[in-house]
Amino acid sequence: RTDSRVGIQNLTSQVALELLRRKSSIVSASASSKHFGDRTQALRSFSQKAIQERGKFESETASNYGGVDYAAGARGVAGGGSGATP
């Protein structure tokens, strides 16, 4: 859950760990932050940014989260990728 400081801390730690595991795959990165007093506005802003960034890639190959491969059903095969194809 990301509606608490502990939740944000855990998410940040997980993301940092994944980045460290995949350093050789990283070409560039960018970060920014903004505080929202309204959860709905924050979620809307996040969704817009996520769609904008995801649109830069032809396909998504990172589909594993929490040990579950969300793309296996769509591909008809088990396993997942490790990045995105620009």
C-alpha angles and dihedrals in degrees: 000000000000100000093095138052091251091052092051090046092052093047092048091050092050092049092048091050092050090049091052091050091052102038093129090058096052115100099169141344142198134192138187138163137209131178120229125192091197121064093207092054091047092051091047091051092047093049092050092050092046092052091046092052096041089052089067091072130072093216141002117235100169103088105139118105127162091353093304121118105214094184098053092088093049093048097036091230135092124247134050142234133251108230147354130284114232 
